């Protein structure tokens, strides 16, 4: 039996006893039966709310898992814990893939960030570019100030 059914059963027992509700004891018992009935209703409402919240949390968890898979594009190989683990670290294929990634990283250019001396904007460029030929995307001026121009302005 749930709480509501128990409250109804107790209320039925009290009514079957035909207690005099004019006496102090009768009033107290009737008030307790009403209280049990109200508490049972509140418990049912809370149980519904909790069930709804759990359903909503399950949906959020599934959506978050799907978003993580899309965002991070995670494979099982990406979950390496440490050197002493028994997972993918011991696989020869994993070590070969890691070596290939290291070689690719070495071939990649290094990127730099500079602050434009004219407008203060950030300018990104790689090591294949001559800094004297890098122009700010905001003010379109060269990020390297020419020393001759500085001397002329003074």
MIDOSE-1310 file (N, C-alpha, C; in nm, 2 decimals, decimal comma, always signed):
residues 154
xxxx	+0,08/-0,12/+0,00/+0,00/+0,00/+0,00/+0,09/+0,13/+0,00; +0,04/+0,22/-0,07/+0,12/+0,35/-0,07/+0,06/+0,44/+0,04; +0,12/+0,55/+0,06/+0,09/+0,64/+0,17/-0,06/+0,69/+0,17; -0,11/+0,72/+0,05/-0,25/+0,76/+0,03/-0,35/+0,65/+0,07
xxxx	-0,31/+0,53/+0,03/-0,40/+0,41/+0,06/-0,40/+0,39/+0,21; -0,28/+0,40/+0,28/-0,27/+0,38/+0,42/-0,35/+0,48/+0,50; -0,34/+0,61/+0,45/-0,42/+0,72/+0,52/-0,57/+0,69/+0,51; -0,61/+0,65/+0,39/-0,76/+0,62/+0,37/-0,80/+0,50/+0,46
xxxx	-0,71/+0,40/+0,47/-0,74/+0,28/+0,56/-0,76/+0,32/+0,70; -0,66/+0,41/+0,75/-0,67/+0,45/+0,89/-0,80/+0,54/+0,91; -0,83/+0,62/+0,82/-0,95/+0,71/+0,83/-1,07/+0,62/+0,83; -1,07/+0,52/+0,75/-1,19/+0,42/+0,75/-1,20/+0,35/+0,88
xxxx	-1,09/+0,31/+0,94/-1,09/+0,25/+1,07/-1,15/+0,34/+1,18; -1,11/+0,46/+1,18/-1,15/+0,56/+1,28/-1,30/+0,59/+1,26; -1,34/+0,60/+1,14/-1,49/+0,63/+1,11/-1,57/+0,51/+1,15; -1,51/+0,38/+1,13/-1,58/+0,26/+1,17/-1,59/+0,25/+1,32
xxxx	-1,50/+0,31/+1,39/-1,51/+0,30/+1,54/-1,62/+0,40/+1,59; -1,67/+0,48/+1,51/-1,77/+0,58/+1,55/-1,73/+0,66/+1,68; -1,61/+0,72/+1,67/-1,57/+0,79/+1,78/-1,64/+0,92/+1,79; -1,66/+0,97/+1,91/-1,73/+1,10/+1,93/-1,63/+1,21/+1,90
xxxx	-1,65/+1,29/+1,80/-1,56/+1,39/+1,76/-1,58/+1,52/+1,84; -1,67/+1,51/+1,94/-1,69/+1,63/+2,03/-1,60/+1,62/+2,15; -1,54/+1,50/+2,18/-1,45/+1,49/+2,29/-1,31/+1,53/+2,24; -1,22/+1,56/+2,34/-1,08/+1,60/+2,31/-1,01/+1,49/+2,23
xxxx	-1,03/+1,36/+2,28/-0,96/+1,25/+2,21/-1,01/+1,23/+2,07; -1,14/+1,25/+2,05/-1,20/+1,23/+1,91/-1,15/+1,34/+1,82; -1,15/+1,47/+1,87/-1,10/+1,57/+1,79/-0,95/+1,55/+1,75; -0,87/+1,50/+1,84/-0,73/+1,48/+1,81/-0,71/+1,37/+1,71
xxxx	-0,79/+1,26/+1,73/-0,78/+1,15/+1,63/-0,82/+1,19/+1,49; -0,93/+1,27/+1,48/-0,98/+1,32/+1,35/-0,88/+1,41/+1,29; -0,82/+1,50/+1,37/-0,71/+1,59/+1,32/-0,59/+1,51/+1,27; -0,55/+1,40/+1,34/-0,44/+1,32/+1,30/-0,47/+1,25/+1,16
xxxx	-0,60/+1,20/+1,15/-0,64/+1,14/+1,02/-0,63/+1,24/+0,91; -0,68/+1,36/+0,93/-0,68/+1,46/+0,83/-0,53/+1,49/+0,79; -0,45/+1,50/+0,89/-0,30/+1,53/+0,87/-0,24/+1,42/+0,79; -0,27/+1,29/+0,82/-0,22/+1,18/+0,74/-0,26/+1,19/+0,60
xxxx	-0,38/+1,22/+0,58/-0,44/+1,23/+0,44/-0,36/+1,34/+0,36; -0,35/+1,46/+0,42/-0,27/+1,57/+0,36/-0,13/+1,53/+0,33; -0,06/+1,47/+0,43/+0,08/+1,43/+0,41/+0,09/+1,33/+0,30; -0,01/+1,24/+0,29/+0,00/+1,14/+0,18/-0,01/+1,20/+0,04
xxxx	-0,10/+1,31/+0,03/-0,12/+1,38/-0,09/+0,01/+1,45/-0,13; +0,08/+1,52/-0,03/+0,20/+1,59/-0,05/+0,31/+1,49/-0,09; +0,32/+1,37/-0,03/+0,42/+1,27/-0,07/+0,40/+1,23/-0,21; +0,28/+1,21/-0,25/+0,25/+1,17/-0,39/+0,29/+1,27/-0,49
xxxx	+0,27/+1,40/-0,46/+0,31/+1,51/-0,54/+0,46/+1,52/-0,55; +0,53/+1,50/-0,44/+0,67/+1,51/-0,43/+0,73/+1,39/-0,51; +0,67/+1,27/-0,50/+0,72/+1,16/-0,57/+0,71/+1,18/-0,72; +0,60/+1,24/-0,77/+0,58/+1,28/-0,91/+0,69/+1,37/-0,96
xxxx	+0,72/+1,48/-0,87/+0,82/+1,58/-0,91/+0,96/+1,51/-0,92; +0,99/+1,43/-0,82/+1,12/+1,36/-0,82/+1,13/+1,27/-0,94; +1,03/+1,20/-0,98/+1,03/+1,11/-1,10/+1,05/+1,19/-1,22; +0,99/+1,31/-1,23/+1,00/+1,40/-1,35/+1,14/+1,45/-1,35
xxxx	+1,20/+1,49/-1,24/+1,34/+1,54/-1,23/+1,44/+1,43/-1,28; +1,42/+1,31/-1,23/+1,51/+1,20/-1,27/+1,50/+1,17/-1,42; +1,38/+1,18/-1,47/+1,36/+1,16/-1,62/+1,44/+1,27/-1,70; +1,42/+1,39/-1,65/+1,49/+1,51/-1,71/+1,64/+1,49/-1,70
xxxx	+1,69/+1,45/-1,58/+1,83/+1,43/-1,57/+1,89/+1,32/-1,66; +1,81/+1,22/-1,68/+1,86/+1,11/-1,77/+1,87/+1,16/-1,91; +1,77/+1,24/-1,95/+1,77/+1,30/-2,09/+1,89/+1,40/-2,10; +1,92/+1,48/-2,00/+2,03/+1,57/-2,00/+2,16/+1,49/-2,01
xxxx	+2,17/+1,38/-1,94/+2,29/+1,30/-1,94/+2,32/+1,24/-2,08; +2,21/+1,19/-2,14/+2,22/+1,14/-2,27/+2,26/+1,24/-2,37; +2,20/+1,36/-2,36/+2,23/+1,47/-2,45/+2,38/+1,52/-2,43; +2,42/+1,52/-2,31/+2,56/+1,57/-2,28/+2,66/+1,46/-2,34
xxxx	+2,63/+1,34/-2,32/+2,71/+1,23/-2,37/+2,73/+1,24/-2,53; +2,61/+1,27/-2,59/+2,62/+1,28/-2,74/+2,69/+1,41/-2,78; +2,68/+1,52/-2,70/+2,75/+1,64/-2,73/+2,90/+1,62/-2,71; +2,94/+1,55/-2,61/+3,08/+1,52/-2,58/+3,14/+1,44/-2,70
xxxx	+3,07/+1,34/-2,74/+3,12/+1,26/-2,85/+3,14/+1,34/-2,98; +3,05/+1,43/-3,01/+3,06/+1,52/-3,13/+3,17/+1,62/-3,11; +3,17/+1,69/-2,99/+3,26/+1,79/-2,97/+3,41/+1,75/-2,96; +3,43/+1,64/-2,89/+3,56/+1,59/-2,86/+3,60/+1,48/-2,96
xxxx	+3,51/+1,42/-3,03/+3,53/+1,31/-3,12/+3,62/+1,21/-3,05; +3,58/+1,16/-2,94/+3,66/+1,07/-2,85/+3,65/+0,93/-2,90; +3,77/+0,86/-2,90/+3,78/+0,72/-2,93/+3,82/+0,66/-2,80; +3,81/+0,52/-2,79/+3,86/+0,45/-2,67/+4,01/+0,48/-2,65
xxxx	+4,09/+0,50/-2,76/+4,23/+0,52/-2,74/+4,26/+0,65/-2,67; +4,17/+0,74/-2,67/+4,19/+0,87/-2,61/+4,18/+0,87/-2,46; +4,15/+0,75/-2,40/+4,13/+0,75/-2,25/+4,25/+0,68/-2,19; +4,37/+0,71/-2,23/+4,48/+0,65/-2,17/+4,50/+0,71/-2,03
xxxx	+4,52/+0,62/-1,93/+4,53/+0,67/-1,79/+4,67/+0,70/-1,75; +4,76/+0,61/-1,77/+4,91/+0,63/-1,74/+4,99/+0,52/-1,80; +5,12/+0,52/-1,77/+5,21/+0,42/-1,83/+5,19/+0,28/-1,78; +5,13/+0,27/-1,66/+5,12/+0,14/-1,59/+4,98/+0,07/-1,62
xxxx	+4,90/+0,13/-1,71/+4,77/+0,08/-1,73/+4,77/-0,04/-1,83; +4,66/-0,11/-1,83/+4,65/-0,23/-1,92/+4,57/-0,20/-2,04; +4,54/-0,08/-2,07/+4,45/-0,04/-2,18/+4,53/-0,04/-2,31; +4,50/+0,05/-2,39/+4,56/+0,06/-2,53/+4,70/+0,10/-2,53
xxxx	+4,76/+0,14/-2,42/+4,90/+0,18/-2,42/+5,00/+0,06/-2,46; +4,96/-0,06/-2,43/+5,04/-0,17/-2,46/+5,03/-0,22/-2,60; +4,94/-0,16/-2,68/+4,92/-0,20/-2,82/+5,03/-0,15/-2,90; +5,09/-0,23/-2,99/+5,19/-0,18/-3,09/+5,13/-0,07/-3,18
xxxx	+5,00/-0,09/-3,22/+4,94/+0,00/-3,31/+4,93/+0,14/-3,25; +4,91/+0,14/-3,12/+4,89/+0,27/-3,05/+5,03/+0,34/-3,05; +5,14/+0,27/-3,02/+5,27/+0,33/-3,02/+5,31/+0,38/-3,16; +5,27/+0,31/-3,27/+5,30/+0,36/-3,40/+5,22/+0,49/-3,43
xxxx	+5,09/+0,49/-3,39/+5,01/+0,61/-3,41/+5,07/+0,73/-3,34; +5,12/+0,71/-3,22/+5,18/+0,81/-3,14/+5,31/+0,87/-3,21; +5,39/+0,78/-3,26/+5,51/+0,82/-3,33/+5,48/+0,90/-3,46; +5,37/+0,86/-3,53/+5,33/+0,94/-3,65/+5,28/+1,08/-3,60
xxxx	+5,21/+1,09/-3,49/+5,16/+1,22/-3,45/+5,28/+1,31/-3,41; +5,38/+1,25/-3,35/+5,50/+1,33/-3,31/+5,57/+1,38/-3,43; +5,58/+1,30/-3,54/+5,64/+1,35/-3,66/+5,56/+1,46/-3,72; +5,43/+1,45/-3,72/+5,34/+1,55/-3,78/+5,36/+1,68/-3,70
xxxx	+5,37/+1,67/-3,57/+5,39/+1,79/-3,48/+5,52/+1,86/-3,51; +5,62/+1,79/-3,54/+5,75/+1,85/-3,57/+5,75/+1,93/-3,70; +5,67/+1,88/-3,80/+5,65/+1,94/-3,93/+5,57/+2,07/-3,92; +5,48/+2,08/-3,82/+5,39/+2,19/-3,81/+5,47/+2,32/-3,78
xxxx	+5,42/+2,43/-3,83/+5,49/+2,56/-3,81/+5,45/+2,61/-3,67; +5,53/+2,69/-3,61/+5,50/+2,75/-3,48/+5,43/+2,88/-3,51; +5,33/+2,91/-3,42/+5,25/+3,03/-3,44/+5,29/+3,13/-3,33; +5,28/+3,26/-3,36/+5,31/+3,37/-3,27/+5,20/+3,47/-3,26
xxxx	+5,19/+3,54/-3,15/+5,09/+3,64/-3,14/+5,17/+3,77/-3,10; +5,13/+3,88/-3,17/+5,20/+4,01/-3,14/+5,09/+4,11/-3,12; +5,12/+4,21/-3,05/+5,03/+4,33/-3,03/+5,07/+4,44/-3,12; +4,97/+4,48/-3,20/+5,00/+4,59/-3,30/+5,04/+4,72/-3,22
xxxx	+5,15/+4,78/-3,25/+5,19/+4,90/-3,18/+5,11/+5,02/-3,22; +5,03/+5,01/-3,32/+4,95/+5,12/-3,37/+4,81/+5,12/-3,30; +4,74/+5,01/-3,30/+4,60/+5,00/-3,25/+4,59/+4,91/-3,13; +4,69/+4,83/-3,10/+4,68/+4,74/-2,98/+4,61/+4,61/-3,01
xxxx	+4,57/+4,59/-3,14/+4,51/+4,46/-3,17/+4,60/+4,34/-3,17; +4,55/+4,23/-3,16/+4,63/+4,10/-3,16/+4,65/+4,06/-3,31; +4,77/+4,02/-3,34/+4,80/+3,97/-3,47/+4,87/+3,84/-3,46; +4,82/+3,74/-3,53/+4,87/+3,60/-3,52/+4,94/+3,57/-3,65
xxxx	+5,06/+3,51/-3,65/+5,13/+3,47/-3,77/+5,22/+3,35/-3,73; +5,27/+3,28/-3,84/+5,35/+3,16/-3,81/+5,49/+3,19/-3,84; +5,58/+3,10/-3,82/+5,73/+3,12/-3,84/+5,77/+3,12/-3,98; +5,68/+3,09/-4,07/+5,72/+3,10/-4,21/+5,70/+3,24/-4,27
xxxx	+5,65/+3,33/-4,19/+5,62/+3,47/-4,24/+5,73/+3,56/-4,18; +5,77/+3,66/-4,26/+5,86/+3,76/-4,22/+5,79/+3,87/-4,14; +5,82/+3,89/-4,01/+5,75/+3,99/-3,93/+5,73/+4,13/-3,99; +5,83/+4,17/-4,08/+5,82/+4,30/-4,14/+5,72/+4,30/-4,25
xxxx	+5,66/+4,18/-4,29/+5,56/+4,18/-4,39/+5,42/+4,14/-4,33; +5,41/+4,14/-4,20/+5,29/+4,11/-4,13/+5,21/+4,23/-4,10; +5,09/+4,24/-4,14/+5,01/+4,36/-4,12/+4,89/+4,33/-4,03; +4,85/+4,43/-3,95/+4,74/+4,42/-3,86/+4,61/+4,41/-3,93
xxxx	+4,52/+4,32/-3,90/+4,40/+4,31/-3,97/+4,30/+4,42/-3,93; +4,33/+4,49/-3,82/+4,24/+4,60/-3,78/+4,28/+4,73/-3,85; +4,40/+4,77/-3,84/+4,44/+4,90/-3,89/+4,52/+4,89/-4,02; +4,56/+4,77/-4,06/+4,63/+4,74/-4,19/+4,76/+4,81/-4,19
xxxx	+4,83/+4,82/-4,08/+4,96/+4,88/-4,07/+5,06/+4,76/-4,03; +5,18/+4,78/-4,07/+5,28/+4,68/-4,04/+5,31/+4,67/-3,89; +5,32/+4,55/-3,84/+5,33/+4,54/-3,69/+5,48/+4,57/-3,65; +5,57/+4,57/-3,74/+5,71/+4,61/-3,71/+5,73/+4,75/-3,75
xxxx	+5,76/+4,83/-3,65/+5,78/+4,97/-3,67/+5,91/+5,00/-3,74; +5,91/+5,08/-3,84/+6,04/+5,11/-3,91/+6,12/+5,21/-3,83; +6,24/+5,18/-3,80/+6,32/+5,27/-3,72/+6,35/+5,40/-3,78; +6,36/+5,40/-3,92/+6,38/+5,53/-3,99/+6,26/+5,62/-3,97
xxxx	+6,14/+5,57/-3,97/+6,02/+5,65/-3,95/+6,02/+5,70/-3,81; +6,06/+5,63/-3,71/+6,06/+5,67/-3,57/+6,15/+5,79/-3,56; +6,27/+5,78/-3,62/+6,37/+5,89/-3,61/+6,32/+6,02/-3,68; +6,25/+6,00/-3,79/+6,19/+6,12/-3,86/+6,08/+6,19/-3,78
xx	+6,00/+6,11/-3,71/+5,89/+6,17/-3,63/+5,94/+6,24/-3,51; +6,06/+6,21/-3,46/+6,12/+6,28/-3,34/+6,18/+6,40/-3,38
